[in-house]
């Protein structure tokens, strides 16, 4: 995947704002029209062409709890989530997340 520089992204936005179609901008810059469209949509929604960091699933366990889960599972790799829950006093659903 080719990363498009910030300068080219700004050029795309300026060309579209000046009245060129997305396909014409793609032809002139030798970039796919779908890429131009995604950059344009990103500009319209965020008012910026910069990449926004993506936020993943929130962390449920603390660092020490994660270390404890890893430590116990390394010592006994055949331990069930229920047994791990009993050893660590954590929610069973949290333990299952680690084994998926």
C-alpha positions as CSV (number, residue, x, y, z in Angstrom):
1,X,0.0,0.0,0.0
2,X,1.4,3.4,-1.0
3,X,1.2,6.1,1.5
4,X,0.0,9.5,0.1
5,X,1.9,12.4,1.5
6,X,0.2,15.3,3.3
7,X,1.1,17.7,0.5
8,X,-0.6,15.5,-2.1
9,X,-3.7,15.2,0.1
10,X,-3.9,19.0,0.4
11,X,-3.5,19.3,-3.4
12,X,-6.4,16.8,-3.8
13,X,-8.6,18.9,-1.6
14,X,-7.6,22.2,-3.3
15,X,-8.3,20.7,-6.7
16,X,-11.8,19.5,-5.7
17,X,-12.6,22.8,-4.1
18,X,-11.5,24.6,-7.3
19,X,-14.2,22.6,-9.2
20,X,-12.5,19.5,-10.6
21,X,-14.3,16.2,-10.3
22,X,-12.8,13.5,-8.2
23,X,-12.1,11.4,-11.3
24,X,-10.3,14.2,-13.0
25,X,-8.2,14.9,-9.9
26,X,-7.3,11.2,-9.8
27,X,-6.3,11.2,-13.5
28,X,-4.1,14.3,-13.1
29,X,-2.3,13.0,-10.0
30,X,-2.2,9.4,-11.2
31,X,-4.2,8.2,-8.1
32,X,-7.2,6.0,-8.0
33,X,-10.5,7.9,-7.9
34,X,-11.6,5.9,-4.8
35,X,-8.5,7.1,-3.0
36,X,-9.4,10.6,-3.9
37,X,-12.9,10.1,-2.7
38,X,-11.8,8.7,0.7
39,X,-9.4,11.7,1.2
40,X,-12.2,14.0,0.2
41,X,-14.7,12.4,2.6
42,X,-12.1,12.5,5.4
43,X,-11.6,16.2,4.8
44,X,-15.4,16.8,4.8
45,X,-15.9,14.9,8.1
46,X,-12.8,15.9,10.0
47,X,-11.9,19.2,8.3
48,X,-8.4,17.8,7.9
49,X,-6.6,15.4,5.7
50,X,-4.4,13.9,8.4
51,X,-4.8,10.4,9.5
52,X,-6.8,10.1,12.7
53,X,-5.6,7.5,15.2
54,X,-8.0,4.7,15.7
55,X,-9.3,3.9,19.1
56,X,-9.6,0.2,19.7
57,X,-11.3,-1.9,22.3
58,X,-11.0,-0.4,25.8
59,X,-8.6,-2.1,28.2
60,X,-10.5,-3.9,31.0
61,X,-7.7,-5.3,33.0
62,X,-4.8,-3.5,34.7
63,X,-1.2,-4.1,33.8
64,X,-0.6,-6.2,36.9
65,X,-3.8,-8.3,36.2
66,X,-2.5,-9.0,32.7
67,X,0.9,-10.0,34.0
68,X,-0.8,-12.3,36.5
69,X,-3.0,-14.0,33.9
70,X,0.1,-14.5,31.6
71,X,2.1,-15.9,34.5
72,X,-0.5,-18.4,35.6
73,X,-1.3,-19.5,32.1
74,X,2.5,-20.0,31.3
75,X,2.8,-22.2,34.4
76,X,-0.3,-24.2,33.6
77,X,-1.2,-23.9,29.9
78,X,-4.1,-26.3,30.2
79,X,-5.9,-24.3,32.8
80,X,-9.5,-23.5,32.0
81,X,-10.9,-19.9,32.1
82,X,-13.0,-20.9,35.1
83,X,-9.9,-22.1,37.0
84,X,-8.0,-18.9,36.0
85,X,-10.9,-16.8,37.3
86,X,-10.7,-18.6,40.6
87,X,-7.0,-18.0,40.8
88,X,-7.1,-14.3,39.9
89,X,-10.5,-13.3,41.2
90,X,-11.4,-11.7,37.8
91,X,-14.6,-11.8,35.8
92,X,-14.8,-15.0,33.6
93,X,-15.6,-12.9,30.5
94,X,-12.4,-11.0,31.0
95,X,-10.5,-14.2,31.1
96,X,-12.2,-15.5,27.9
97,X,-11.0,-12.3,26.0
98,X,-7.4,-13.4,26.6
99,X,-8.0,-16.9,25.2
100,X,-9.7,-15.8,21.9
